[in-house]
Amino acid sequence: ANTYNPLFAFSSASLQSFARIARNLWRPTSTPQQNFKRVGKFLAFGTAAPLLYGTVARAIMGDDDDGINKYDKIPSYIKMSNFIIPAPFSDGGYIKIPLPYGYNTFWSAGIAIDNMIHGNKSVIDSAADVAKTAISGVSPIDPTDQGAIAFVPTLFKPIFEIYANKTF
């Protein structure tokens, strides 16, 4: 973390969050059976909760004039990184609460399964969304978003973005 922090902004925070997640799920003082049980429960809840939640949110939000559910109109990247609270007395409105980085990977896996079940996304697109969430949550470098520019240190990134005709 000390090597990457001067080069990439907030790299120490992302690397430390990954280490914290690993420590929370896999404890050296526990037996392997206890660790596997803990990880299994976390994975099961983390992926099953969004499935149930998506069903409830669809029921609360309802369909719009076009017959498309208002929950399905919320972009996937918002649903994968935020906890959505439907506002039932507004027209498709919602409140979003950001999920913690790293842990939102499990939530996004459940959202991806929910999107596939309801026909909103293909398997490939859903897998790519989960991979992007996982990488961006625990890595200071996000190659899924900007390609090679993601590996350029933060100080020099605007220069390379201007050269590549990217906005910053």
C-alpha positions in Angstrom: 0.0 0.0 0.0 2.9 2.4 0.8 4.2 2.0 -2.8 0.9 2.6 -4.6 -0.4 5.4 -2.4 1.8 8.2 -3.8 1.1 7.0 -7.3 -2.7 6.2 -7.3 -5.1 8.3 -5.2 -6.9 6.3 -2.5 -5.0 3.1 -3.3 -4.2 2.6 0.4 -7.9 2.7 1.3 -8.9 0.1 -1.4 -6.1 -2.3 -0.5 -6.8 -2.0 3.2 -10.5 -2.6 2.6 -9.7 -5.8 0.8 -7.4 -6.9 3.7 -10.2 -6.1 6.2 -12.8 -8.1 4.2 -10.4 -11.1 4.1 -9.7 -10.8 7.9 -13.5 -10.6 8.6 -14.3 -13.6 6.6 -11.3 -15.8 7.3 -10.0 -15.6 10.8 -6.8 -17.4 11.7 -8.0 -18.3 15.2 -11.0 -20.2 13.8 -10.9 -23.7 12.4 -11.2 -24.2 8.7 -14.7 -25.6 9.2 -15.7 -22.5 11.1 -14.2 -20.3 8.4 -15.9 -22.1 5.5 -19.2 -22.0 7.4 -18.8 -18.2 8.0 -17.9 -17.5 4.3 -20.8 -19.8 3.1 -23.3 -17.9 5.2 -22.0 -14.6 4.1 -22.1 -15.6 0.4 -25.5 -17.1 0.7 -27.0 -14.1 2.4 -25.1 -11.6 0.2 -26.5 -13.1 -3.0 -29.9 -14.2 -1.8 -30.9 -10.9 -0.1 -30.9 -8.9 -3.4 -33.1 -11.5 -5.1 -35.8 -11.1 -2.4 -35.2 -7.4 -2.2 -35.6 -7.0 -6.0 -39.0 -8.8 -5.9 -40.2 -6.5 -3.0 -38.9 -3.3 -4.7 -40.6 -4.3 -8.0 -43.9 -4.8 -6.1 -43.6 -1.4 -4.3 -42.5 0.6 -7.3 -44.9 -0.8 -9.8 -45.0 -0.3 -13.6 -44.9 2.9 -15.5 -47.1 3.9 -18.4 -45.1 1.8 -20.8 -45.6 -1.4 -18.7 -41.9 -1.5 -17.6 -41.3 -1.8 -13.9 -39.8 1.4 -12.4 -37.2 -0.7 -10.5 -36.0 -2.2 -13.7 -35.4 1.3 -15.1 -32.8 2.1 -12.4 -29.4 1.6 -14.0 -27.5 -1.6 -13.0 -24.5 0.3 -11.8 -26.6 2.2 -9.3 -28.3 -1.0 -8.0 -25.0 -2.8 -7.7 -23.3 -0.2 -5.6 -26.3 1.2 -3.6 -29.1 0.0 -1.4 -32.2 1.3 -3.1 -35.2 2.3 -1.0 -38.3 2.8 -3.1 -40.3 5.9 -2.4 -43.9 4.5 -2.8 -45.6 7.9 -3.0 -43.4 9.4 -5.7 -43.4 8.6 -9.3 -40.5 6.1 -9.6 -38.4 7.9 -7.0 -36.0 6.2 -4.7 -33.4 6.8 -2.1 -30.0 5.2 -2.5 -27.6 4.4 0.3 -24.0 3.5 -0.8 -22.8 0.0 0.0 -19.3 -0.5 1.4 -16.6 -1.2 -1.2 -15.7 -4.8 -1.4 -18.7 -6.1 0.4 -20.9 -4.8 -2.5 -19.5 -7.5 -4.7 -21.7 -10.1 -3.1 -24.7 -7.8 -3.3 -23.9 -7.1 -7.0 -23.8 -10.9 -7.7 -27.4 -11.1 -6.3 -28.5 -8.1 -8.4 -26.9 -9.7 -11.5 -28.8 -13.0 -10.9 -32.0 -10.9 -10.4 -31.3 -9.1 -13.7 -30.8 -12.4 -15.5 -34.0 -13.9 -14.0 -36.1 -11.0 -15.1 -34.5 -10.9 -18.6 -32.9 -7.4 -18.2 -29.3 -8.6 -18.9 -27.5 -11.5 -20.4 -25.3 -13.9 -18.5 -22.1 -12.3 -20.1 -23.2 -8.7 -19.3 -24.1 -9.7 -15.7 -20.8 -11.5 -15.2 -19.0 -8.4 -16.5 -20.9 -6.2 -14.1 -20.0 -8.3 -11.1 -16.3 -8.5 -12.2 -16.2 -4.7 -12.6 -17.8 -4.2 -9.2 -15.3 -6.7 -7.6 -12.2 -5.1 -9.2 -13.2 -1.5 -8.6 -14.1 -2.3 -4.9 -10.7 -3.7 -3.9 -8.2 -2.4 -6.4 -6.8 1.0 -6.9 -6.4 0.3 -10.6 -9.7 -0.3 -12.5 -8.7 -1.5 -16.0 -12.3 -2.3 -16.9 -13.2 1.3 -17.2 -10.4 3.1 -18.9 -8.2 0.4 -20.4 -4.5 1.3 -20.3 -5.1 4.7 -18.9 -6.1 3.1 -15.6 -2.4 2.1 -15.0 -1.1 5.7 -15.4 -0.4 7.3 -12.0 -3.0 9.9 -10.8 -0.7 12.9 -11.2 -0.1 12.2 -14.9 -3.6 10.9 -15.8 -5.0 14.2 -17.1 -2.1 14.5 -19.6 -2.8 11.0 -20.9 -6.6 11.6 -21.0 -6.1 14.7 -23.1 -3.8 12.8 -25.4 -6.4 10.0 -25.7 -9.2 12.5 -26.1 -10.9 11.3 -22.9 -12.9 13.5 -20.4 -11.7 13.7 -16.8 
